[in-house]
Amino acid sequence: PVHRTRPEYNVGIQQLPFDPNGALDLLEEAGWSDTDNDGFLDKTIDGEKTPFEFIMLVNSGNQMRKDIALTLQAECADIGIAMEVRELDWSVFLEEVKSQRAEAYVLGWRYSLAYYPDPYQIWHSSQAKDGGSNSISFNNAEVDQILETYRMTFDPHQRKELLYRFQEIIHEEQPYTFLWNPRSTNAYSRRYQNVNWYPAGGDQGEWFVNPDAQRYSN
């Protein structure tokens, strides 16, 4: 949730290992097993045998996200989890996300990279209401307190400590599976002034063009 080029990025967090056998052990501890030998896990919930299955949504026309979902589908099938990949038009996809009806989906977020990151909009529990950006309904009292304190703290060292702890909690609870930050190539005209290029990219809100160099199109 914090870009790796930012000083607030917690470099001490250790990546979780890719361990399908370990995952199976954890699932078995939680009561999931293949009781009918059909190749898929199930569990008795409220007296009814319930298969381990879910739907992963992707927006149509985005081949990268579809490839991610299909890869995950194959990995899940290897350990007995049935995952359906469903493509939706963008408007329908967004409605499923905002209404919090989606069980899982592939999506991306973009923060301001030039200034202090403010995770409040995506992670504070108050943003899980009325179509807010916390579409996964993440709710953690300590995270709420951290994000509220962070907005009122101006000391860089204290802000860094707050976001370090925030990232530790997100890593422990795993509400998201973070994949990568994409690379990109950018170009701009020399007519633009005040162009600052930061490690994570440029902030176009800082740019301007002098009146004598501006161009207008009909």
DOTIDO-469604 format. One record per atom (N, C-alpha, C, O): x, y, z. Coordinates in steps of 0.05 Angstrom, whole numbers, padded with zeros to 5 digits, always signed. Layout:
<kedos>
XYZ/...
</kedos>
This chain:
<kedos>
+00016-00025+00000/+00000+00000+00000/+00017+00026+00000/+00005+00047-00001/+00043+00023+00002/+00061+00046+00000/+00082+00040-00022/+00094+00019-00022/+00086+00059-00040/+00104+00054-00062/+00132+00049-00052/+00142+00062-00033/+00146+00031-00065/+00173+00023-00056/+00194+00045-00057/+00215+00043-00044/+00189+00066-00073/+00208+00088-00074/+00204+00108-00052/+00221+00126-00049/+00183+00106-00037/+00178+00125-00015/+00194+00118+00010/+00199+00094+00015/+00202+00138+00025/+00217+00131+00050/+00200+00117+00070/+00210+00104+00089/+00173+00119+00068/+00155+00105+00086/+00151+00076+00080/+00137+00062+00094/+00163+00066+00058/+00160+00038+00050/+00175+00021+00071/+00198+00025+00076/+00161+00001+00082/+00172-00016+00103/+00189-00038+00090/+00178-00058+00081/+00215-00034+00091/+00233-00053+00078/+00237-00078+00095/+00248-00098+00086/+00227-00078+00120/+00231-00101+00137/+00211-00123+00135/+00214-00144+00146/+00190-00118+00119/+00169-00139+00116/+00179-00161+00097/+00189-00155+00075/+00177-00185+00107/+00186-00208+00091/+00163-00219+00074/+00141-00224+00083/+00169-00224+00049/+00149-00234+00030/+00140-00262+00039/+00156-00279+00047/+00114-00267+00037/+00104-00293+00043/+00114-00314+00022/+00114-00307-00001/+00121-00337+00031/+00131-00357+00012/+00108-00369-00005/+00085-00370+00004/+00115-00378-00029/+00096-00393-00045/+00098-00422-00036/+00117-00436-00043/+00078-00431-00021/+00079-00457-00008/+00052-00471-00009/+00037-00470+00010/+00045-00483-00032/+00019-00496-00035/+00014-00518-00013/-00008-00521-00003/+00035-00533-00007/+00032-00554+00013/+00026-00542+00041/+00009-00552+00056/+00040-00520+00047/+00034-00506+00072/+00006-00495+00073/-00007-00495+00093/-00003-00486+00049/-00030-00475+00047/-00050-00497+00052/-00071-00493+00066/-00045-00521+00042/-00063-00544+00046/-00064-00551+00076/-00086-00558+00086/-00042-00549+00089/-00041-00555+00118/-00059-00535+00133/-00074-00543+00151/-00057-00510+00126/-00073-00490+00139/-00102-00494+00134/-00119-00490+00152/-00109-00501+00109/-00137-00506+00102/-00148-00530+00118/-00171-00529+00127/-00131-00550+00120/-00140-00574+00136/-00145-00567+00165/-00164-00576+00177/-00127-00550+00176/-00131-00541+00204/-00157-00526+00207/-00169-00527+00228/-00165-00512+00186/-00190-00497+00186/-00214-00513+00179/-00237-00503+00178/-00210-00540+00175/-00233-00558+00170/-00239-00564+00141/-00260-00576+00136/-00222-00555+00123/-00227-00560+00094/-00212-00585+00086/-00188-00588+00090/-00227-00604+00073/-00215-00628+00063/-00233-00639+00040/-00256-00631+00037/-00222-00657+00025/-00237-00670+00003/-00251-00695+00014/-00240-00717+00012/-00275-00691+00025/-00288-00713+00038/-00301-00733+00018/-00305-00756+00025/-00306-00724-00006/-00319-00742-00026/-00301-00750-00049/-00310-00761-00069/-00276-00743-00047/-00256-00751-00067/-00263-00741-00095/-00258-00756-00114/-00274-00717-00097/-00280-00706-00123/-00258-00686-00132/-00261-00674-00153/-00237-00684-00117/-00215-00666-00124/-00217-00638-00114/-00200-00621-00119/-00239-00632-00099/-00243-00605-00089/-00249-00606-00059/-00262-00625-00049/-00240-00585-00045/-00244-00584-00017/-00273-00577-00009/-00286-00563-00024/-00281-00587+00014/-00307-00580+00024/-00306-00579+00054/-00287-00589+00067/-00327-00569+00066/-00329-00566+00095/-00358-00565+00104/-00374-00553+00090/-00364-00578+00126/-00391-00577+00136/-00395-00551+00152/-00383-00546+00172/-00414-00535+00141/-00420-00509+00154/-00450-00508+00159/-00466-00511+00141/-00457-00504+00185/-00485-00503+00193/-00499-00529+00184/-00522-00528+00175/-00485-00552+00186/-00497-00577+00180/-00498-00584+00150/-00510-00604+00143/-00487-00567+00133/-00489-00571+00104/-00461-00572+00092/-00444-00555+00098/-00456-00592+00075/-00430-00594+00062/-00427-00571+00042/-00444-00568+00024/-00407-00555+00045/-00403-00531+00029/-00376-00533+00014/-00355-00536+00026/-00377-00532-00013/-00352-00533-00028/-00337-00507-00026/-00349-00486-00022/-00311-00509-00028/-00294-00485-00028/-00293-00474-00057/-00278-00484-00073/-00310-00454-00062/-00311-00443-00089/-00317-00413-00087/-00330-00404-00068/-00308-00398-00106/-00314-00369-00107/-00310-00359-00136/-00299-00373-00153/-00320-00335-00140/-00319-00322-00167/-00299-00299-00167/-00299-00282-00149/-00281-00299-00186/-00262-00277-00190/-00271-00260-00214/-00273-00270-00236/-00276-00234-00209/-00285-00216-00230/-00262-00202-00242/-00243-00194-00229/-00263-00198-00269/-00244-00181-00283/-00261-00164-00303/-00282-00173-00311/-00250-00141-00310/-00264-00125-00330/-00256-00134-00358/-00233-00138-00363/-00276-00136-00375/-00271-00145-00402/-00253-00126-00417/-00254-00102-00412/-00236-00136-00435/-00218-00120-00450/-00191-00116-00438/-00174-00104-00450/-00187-00125-00413/-00161-00123-00400/-00149-00151-00399/-00154-00166-00380/-00132-00157-00418/-00121-00183-00420/-00102-00190-00397/-00101-00212-00389/-00087-00169-00388/-00069-00174-00365/-00084-00184-00341/-00076-00204-00329/-00106-00171-00334/-00121-00179-00310/-00134-00206-00315/-00136-00222-00296/-00143-00212-00339/-00154-00238-00345/-00133-00260-00342/-00138-00281-00331/-00108-00254-00351/-00087-00274-00348/-00080-00279-00319/-00075-00302-00311/-00081-00258-00303/-00076-00261-00274/-00097-00280-00262/-00090-00299-00248/-00122-00275-00269/-00144-00291-00258/-00142-00320-00267/-00147-00338-00251/-00135-00324-00292/-00133-00352-00302/-00110-00367-00289/-00112-00391-00284/-00088-00352-00284/-00065-00365-00270/-00073-00373-00242/-00067-00395-00233/-00087-00355-00228/-00096-00361-00201/-00116-00384-00201/-00116-00400-00183/-00133-00384-00222/-00153-00406-00224/-00139-00433-00225/-00147-00452-00212/-00117-00435-00241/-00103-00460-00244/-00089-00467-00218/-00088-00491-00210/-00077-00448-00204/-00064-00453-00179/-00083-00462-00157/-00078-00480-00142/-00107-00450-00157/-00127-00458-00138/-00137-00486-00143/-00141-00502-00124/-00141-00493-00169/-00150-00520-00176/-00130-00541-00167/-00138-00563-00160/-00104-00534-00167/-00084-00553-00159/-00086-00562-00130/-00078-00584-00122/-00098-00544-00113/-00101-00552-00084/-00130-00555-00077/-00137-00556-00053/-00148-00558-00097/-00176-00565-00092/-00195-00543-00087/-00216-00547-00074/-00189-00519-00097/-00207-00496-00095/-00218-00490-00122/-00203-00486-00141/-00245-00488-00124/-00258-00483-00150/-00262-00453-00152/-00277-00440-00137/-00249-00441-00171/-00251-00412-00176/-00261-00407-00204/-00250-00417-00224/-00283-00392-00207/-00294-00385-00233/-00284-00357-00240/-00286-00338-00224/-00275-00353-00265/-00267-00327-00275/-00290-00316-00291/-00300-00329-00310/-00299-00292-00284/-00322-00280-00298/-00314-00252-00308/-00306-00235-00292/-00317-00248-00334/-00312-00221-00346/-00337-00205-00347/-00358-00215-00354/-00335-00179-00339/-00357-00161-00339/-00350-00135-00354/-00326-00127-00353/-00369-00122-00366/-00364-00096-00377/-00356-00077-00355/-00364-00081-00332/-00340-00057-00361/-00329-00039-00341/-00349-00027-00322/-00345-00027-00298/-00371-00017-00333/-00391-00005-00316/-00404-00025-00297/-00409-00019-00274/-00409-00049-00307/-00421-00070-00290/-00401-00079-00269/-00408-00084-00246/-00376-00082-00278/-00355-00090-00260/-00352-00070-00237/-00350-00079-00214/-00351-00044-00243/-00348-00024-00222/-00372-00025-00203/-00368-00021-00179/-00396-00029-00213/-00419-00030-00196/-00417-00054-00176/-00425-00051-00153/-00407-00077-00186/-00403-00100-00168/-00383-00094-00146/-00386-00102-00123/-00362-00079-00154/-00341-00072-00134/-00352-00052-00114/-00349-00056-00090/-00364-00031-00123/-00373-00010-00105/-00396-00019-00087/-00398-00010-00064/-00412-00037-00097/-00435-00047-00081/-00426-00069-00062/-00441-00078-00045/-00400-00077-00064/-00388-00097-00046/-00402-00124-00049/-00402-00140-00030/-00412-00129-00073/-00424-00156-00078/-00403-00176-00088/-00406-00200-00087/-00381-00165-00099/-00360-00182-00110/-00346-00198-00089/-00339-00188-00068/-00341-00224-00094/-00326-00241-00075/-00296-00236-00078/-00282-00236-00058/-00287-00231-00102/-00259-00225-00107/-00256-00213-00135/-00274-00217-00152/-00236-00197-00139/-00232-00184-00165/-00203-00176-00168/-00188-00174-00149/-00196-00170-00193/-00169-00160-00199/-00172-00131-00207/-00187-00124-00225/-00157-00114-00193/-00160-00085-00198/-00134-00072-00189/-00116-00085-00178/-00131-00046-00195/-00107-00031-00187/-00114-00005-00175/-00135+00007-00181/-00096+00005-00158/-00099+00032-00146/-00075+00049-00154/-00054+00039-00160/-00080+00075-00155/-00058+00094-00161/-00059+00116-00140/-00078+00131-00137/-00037+00119-00125/-00033+00140-00105/-00018+00163-00118/-00006+00160-00139/-00019+00186-00105/+00000+00207-00111/+00027+00199-00103/+00031+00192-00079/+00046+00199-00121/+00073+00188-00115/+00093+00210-00106/+00114+00203-00095/+00086+00235-00111/+00105+00256-00106/+00103+00266-00077/+00122+00277-00066/+00080+00263-00065/+00075+00274-00039/+00072+00252-00018/+00072+00228-00025/+00068+00260+00007/+00063+00240+00028/+00039+00222+00021/+00018+00233+00014/+00042+00196+00022/+00019+00179+00016/-00002+00181+00038/+00005+00184+00062/-00027+00181+00030/-00049+00182+00050/-00068+00158+00044/-00085+00160+00027/-00065+00136+00059/-00081+00112+00053/-00109+00113+00063/-00125+00094+00060/-00117+00135+00076/-00143+00138+00089/-00166+00130+00070/-00184+00114+00078/-00166+00140+00046/-00189+00137+00028/-00195+00107+00022/-00218+00099+00019/-00174+00091+00021/-00177+00063+00014/-00180+00045+00038/-00193+00024+00037/-00167+00052+00061/-00165+00033+00083/-00180+00040+00108/-00185+00022+00124/-00189+00064+00111/-00204+00071+00136/-00232+00059+00134/-00245+00059+00113/-00242+00049+00157/-00268+00035+00157/-00291+00053+00149/-00311+00043+00139/-00289+00079+00153/-00310+00098+00146/-00314+00099+00116/-00335+00107+00106/-00293+00091+00101/-00294+00092+00071/-00306+00066+00060/-00307+00063+00035/-00316+00048+00077/-00329+00024+00067/-00359+00028+00064/-00374+00009+00059/-00369+00053+00067/-00397+00058+00066/-00404+00075+00042/-00387+00091+00032/-00428+00073+00032/-00439+00090+00011/-00421+00092-00013/-00417+00113-00024/-00412+00069-00022/-00396+00068-00047/-00368+00079-00044/-00356+00087-00064/-00357+00080-00020/-00330+00090-00016/-00309+00072-00028/-00315+00050-00037/-00284+00081-00027/-00262+00067-00040/-00253+00042-00024/-00238+00026-00035/-00262+00039+00001/-00255+00015+00016/-00276-00006+00009/-00293-00014+00025/-00274-00016-00016/-00295-00033-00027/-00293-00062-00017/-00310-00078-00021/-00271-00068-00002/-00269-00095+00009/-00278-00096+00038/-00277-00117+00051/-00288-00073+00048/-00299-00071+00075/-00278-00078+00096/-00284-00090+00116/-00253-00070+00091/-00232-00074+00111/-00237-00057+00136/-00243-00034+00134/-00236-00070+00159/-00243-00057+00184/-00224-00065+00206/-00225-00088+00215/-00207-00047+00214/-00187-00053+00235/-00184-00028+00252/-00177-00007+00242/-00190-00031+00278/-00191-00007+00295/-00163+00005+00298/-00161+00030+00298/-00142-00011+00298/-00115+00000+00300/-00108+00016+00275/-00096+00037+00277/-00115+00005+00252/-00110+00019+00227/-00125+00045+00226/-00114+00066+00218/-00150+00045+00235/-00166+00070+00235/-00151+00091+00252/-00149+00114+00244/-00142+00083+00276/-00128+00102+00293/-00102+00112+00281/-00095+00135+00283/-00087+00094+00268/-00062+00102+00254/-00068+00122+00233/-00054+00142+00231/-00088+00117+00216/-00093+00135+00194/-00104+00162+00203/-00098+00183+00191/-00119+00162+00225/-00129+00188+00236/-00105+00204+00248/-00104+00228+00244/-00088+00190+00263/-00065+00203+00274/-00046+00213+00253/-00035+00235+00255/-00042+00197+00232/-00024+00204+00210/-00032+00230+00197/-00014+00246+00190/-00058+00235+00194/-00067+00260+00182/-00062+00284+00199/-00063+00307+00189/-00057+00281+00224/-00052+00303+00242/-00023+00305+00251/-00017+00321+00269/-00006+00288+00240/+00022+00287+00248/+00039+00299+00225/+00036+00292+00202/+00057+00317+00232/+00074+00330+00212/+00103+00323+00214/+00119+00330+00196/+00111+00309+00235/+00139+00301+00238/+00144+00277+00219/+00131+00257+00222/+00163+00280+00200/+00168+00258+00181/+00175+00231+00194/+00166+00210+00185/+00190+00232+00215/+00198+00207+00229/+00174+00193+00241/+00171+00169+00239/+00156+00209+00254/+00132+00197+00266/+00114+00187+00244/+00102+00165+00247/+00111+00201+00222/+00094+00192+00200/+00104+00166+00189/+00089+00148+00182/+00131+00164+00187/+00143+00139+00177/+00137+00116+00196/+00130+00094+00186/+00139+00120+00222/+00134+00099+00241/+00105+00090+00239/+00099+00066+00241/+00086+00109+00236/+00058+00102+00234/+00053+00085+00209/+00038+00065+00211/+00064+00093+00187/+00059+00077+00162/+00074+00050+00162/+00065+00031+00150/+00096+00049+00177/+00110+00023+00180/+00091+00003+00194/+00088-00020+00185/+00079+00012+00216/+00060-00005+00230/+00036-00012+00213/+00026-00034+00213/+00026+00008+00199/+00003+00004+00181/+00009-00019+00161/-00008-00036+00157/+00032-00018+00149/+00039-00038+00129/+00042-00066+00142/+00036-00086+00129/+00052-00067+00167/+00054-00092+00180/+00027-00105+00184/+00024-00129+00181/+00007-00089+00192/-00020-00099+00196/-00032-00110+00170/-00043-00131+00169/-00029-00094+00149/-00039-00103+00123/-00026-00129+00114/-00039-00146+00103/+00000-00131+00119/+00014-00156+00112/+00004-00179+00128/+00001-00201+00118/-00001-00175+00154/-00010-00197+00172/-00038-00206+00164/-00044-00230+00164/-00056-00187+00158/-00084-00194+00152/-00089-00202+00123/-00108-00216+00118/-00072-00193+00105/-00074-00200+00077/-00102-00195+00065/-00113-00214+00052/-00113-00172+00067/-00138-00166+00054/-00135-00164+00024/-00154-00169+00008/-00111-00156+00015/-00104-00155-00013/-00081-00175-00018/-00065-00181+00000/-00079-00184-00043/-00054-00197-00052/-00041-00178-00071/-00050-00175-00094/-00020-00164-00062/-00006-00145-00079/+00011-00159-00099/+00026-00178-00092/+00011-00150-00124/+00026-00164-00145/+00050-00148-00154/+00073-00158-00151/+00046-00124-00165/+00069-00108-00174/+00061-00080-00179/+00038-00073-00180/+00082-00062-00182/+00078-00036-00192/+00088-00036-00221/+00111-00043-00226/+00071-00029-00240/+00079-00030-00268/+00100-00009-00275/+00100+00012-00264/+00117-00016-00294/+00136+00003-00306/+00121+00019-00327/+00103+00009-00340/+00130+00043-00331/+00119+00059-00353/+00140+00079-00363/+00158+00086-00349/+00136+00088-00388/+00153+00108-00400/+00137+00133-00405/+00115+00131-00417/+00147+00156-00397/+00132+00181-00400/+00149+00201-00415/+00174+00201-00414/+00136+00219-00430/+00149+00240-00444/+00133+00266-00441/+00108+00264-00437/+00146+00289-00444/+00131+00314-00442/+00144+00335-00460/+00168+00332-00466/+00129+00355-00468/+00139+00376-00485/+00156+00395-00469/+00151+00400-00445/+00176+00406-00482/+00193+00426-00468/+00178+00452-00463/+00189+00469-00448/+00155+00455-00474/+00139+00479-00467/+00130+00480-00438/+00125+00501-00427/+00129+00456-00425/+00121+00455-00397/+00143+00465-00379/+00166+00458-00382/+00135+00480-00359/+00153+00491-00339/+00148+00477-00312/+00126+00466-00307/+00167+00480-00294/+00165+00469-00267/+00160+00439-00267/+00145+00428-00250/+00173+00425-00285/+00170+00396-00287/+00190+00383-00267/+00214+00385-00271/+00179+00372-00247/+00196+00357-00227/+00191+00327-00231/+00169+00317-00232/+00214+00313-00234/+00211+00284-00239/+00221+00269-00214/+00245+00270-00208/+00202+00256-00201/+00209+00242-00176/+00215+00213-00182/+00210+00204-00204/+00227+00199-00163/+00233+00170-00168/+00210+00154-00177/+00213+00135-00192/+00186+00161-00168/+00162+00146-00175/+00147+00158-00198/+00126+00148-00206/+00157+00181-00210/+00143+00192-00232/+00139+00222-00229/+00148+00234-00209/+00126+00234-00249/+00121+00263-00248/+00093+00269-00238/+00075+00253-00239/+00090+00293-00227/+00065+00303-00217/+00055+00325-00235/+00065+00348-00234/+00036+00319-00253/+00028+00338-00273/+00014+00362-00261/+00011+00383-00275/+00004+00360-00236/-00008+00382-00223/+00011+00405-00218/+00002+00428-00213/+00037+00400-00219/+00057+00421-00215/+00065+00435-00241/+00077+00457-00240/+00058+00423-00263/+00067+00434-00289/+00050+00457-00299/+00027+00459-00292/+00062+00474-00315/+00047+00496-00328/+00061+00504-00353/+00085+00498-00357/+00046+00518-00370/+00057+00528-00396/+00054+00559-00396/+00032+00569-00391/+00075+00573-00401/+00073+00602-00402/+00054+00611-00423/+00051+00598-00444/+00039+00633-00419/+00019+00642-00438/+00029+00644-00466/+00014+00637-00485/+00053+00654-00470/+00063+00658-00498/+00070+00631-00512/+00075+00631-00536/+00071+00610-00496/+00077+00583-00508/+00053+00565-00509/+00055+00542-00518/+00030+00575-00500/+00006+00558-00500/-00005+00555-00528/-00003+00573-00545/-00017+00533-00533/-00029+00527-00559/-00058+00519-00555/-00064+00504-00536/-00075+00529-00572/-00103+00523-00570/-00113+00510-00596/-00103+00517-00617/-00131+00492-00593/-00143+00479-00617/-00172+00484-00617/-00186+00484-00597/-00183+00488-00641/-00212+00492-00644/-00227+00466-00643/-00252+00466-00645/
</kedos>
